[in-house]
């Protein structure tokens, strides 16, 4: 879709998305130094505050990082994981703003223009967006501009200056504190524990200036002119060419006439330059939230005990229930995948008889099933899927009549099913057949097999035993016939034809039994009148 | 009060006749058999654990279902009160629809010794929607299921077939049944149980019955009940419902009706 070049865009760059998502899921492990390592370049790409306090930096090689911090917990960088996180964030923001563009793996673009009226200005709009992002505890840098490319360039260069500021702050610290640090490093570790606090205090003032959210074209162009071209999408080869003729920043670029530029760079780069200058419109595709729910979480450490896993599942379910609540929906089943380290992924469906959305209700069902579950090897990640959900029907039933019984029954059946397994909790089905073996059949709870009203009323005999043997057994009891015979001769159309004379007999112990005689004068026991 | 007695009283191990009689007698459920009600001082308890000891196939379940039917009048009976006209089928359908949606507490059968016969249960006015059959793999699972079901308040009765239950199990189930206001009915086969009877005298059951059959008559012995003493056997006529009998009764009724029609007072009879 094409849009005019006058609308305001906000580019949000998430600098350490993977780290943030890990930290959120396992909040208890706060003092663990964690870093994300990019396997391709063998460099650290995301470092948490604890690790940073121990002088581990972004861009460092693995070897030097592990020398600096022996307890550094490393995680492989995953493009997929970040893309999924971006989608999650977009899902949250979708409730607040309409036009969202995904820029995986680590950015979102919002079209602010058509939201300004609703939120009465940019300031109100941004505050709400910012609040929602902070709630999800992610680190981000944002910038607004009148084209997507410009917003991106500002945001990225802001993010860079952020990084360099941190490094600078670190340097000044290490200069002033190097003497004392060297002295104390040998004696105690407790000083290390104090450092993160000092650090956050240092960073805070600068973090306020993180975002450049403004409507004034002057301010935007002022900042833009200072931006270096290397953070933009312009092709690397073209960047190189431009650098050779002394064009490194946006200001340099503007000083050169467009025709001159067009001679030097490729068509692709030229379109980006045009977008930067606000002459071309961005070609973007807006995000549409998916109909099904999917979540994937990597654990900070591996877990093999199912009850330790429950709080983590609980947090996943909280998100799901939020998702369902917003859509006024509830669900009958969720699917949880347990990614095991040395064995294949275990995917288990959890079903509820009654449609529910609350995380606590789900947790009840899941915890029962997990009780009996043993993992073959430790679990390192979880996935939660809810493929189908239904919109809750608002019913105007009387609150006080019998409804609670129904809910209680449904809850009970869900619990029984999850503990005992679906096959062990069954209903009976009555089939209108004269053969006793066929008239009763077991059915699962889900099949809502309503009894056929016409069939039941006429053909139910009251003189039938309560318990039937699975197959007739030769009669060994001493039995006195008290009623009969009743001949059942049917089933000639399929292969299970029977020809039996049924009698009701009574044994010396007072047991009343259902027996039959075949045409060959053989006696069989078929049921008990309980 | 004597400290020992006080202690016992706090643990609810002492039953005082004075307050219990007032409270409970109103809540007794009639069994449908007058002489049984008499020995049970009014009828079955309103909730709790009931122990039935009998040989398989004496009519133990029929006795309980007869009692439960007294509490929950079926549609047929309701329809019968409305009269036997063409409309009755409509009435029946209507009531059936209304009550089958929500007001259908569950009947749960845990580990029946053989397959339950749907036809038998249908003839006792239990719709198959309210019927759940549980196949528990272990005794622990069976007891867990029984406790959960009874406690939930969603069940009319839970039938559990077990050969042996100890004091703790029964106490748990009894409390759960009181909480959920439903019955937990424990069916035990008499042939194997006879050796264990002396022990069972002091189990915390609401009611314990032994059932034997002599021809057409059921002998019910009260082994233990909460209010009152153990009682000697009473004789109940509990024949199985028979089609032939029903037909005979119908014929008799029709004859009567014929007579009434001859007198042309069909409408008055209504």
Interface residues (C-beta under 8 A of the other chain):
Chain A: X401 X402 X403 X404 X405 X406 X408 X409 X411 X412 X413 X415 X416 X419 X420 X423 X424 X425 X426 X427 X428 X429 X430 X436 X439 X440 X441 X442 X445 X449 X450 X451 X453 X456 X460 X461 X462 X463 X464 X465 X466 X467 X468 X469 X470 X483 X504 X506 X507 X509 X510 X511 X512 X513 X527 X528 X529 X530
Chain B: X55 X56 X57 X58 X59 X60 X61 X62 X93 X96 X101 X102 X103 X105 X106 X112 X113 X114 X115 X116 X117 X118 X119 X120 X121 X122 X123 X127 X128 X129 X131 X132 X133 X134 X135 X136 X137 X141 X144 X145 X148 X149 X152 X153 X154 X155 X191 X212 X213 X214 X215 X240 X241 X242 X243 X244 X246
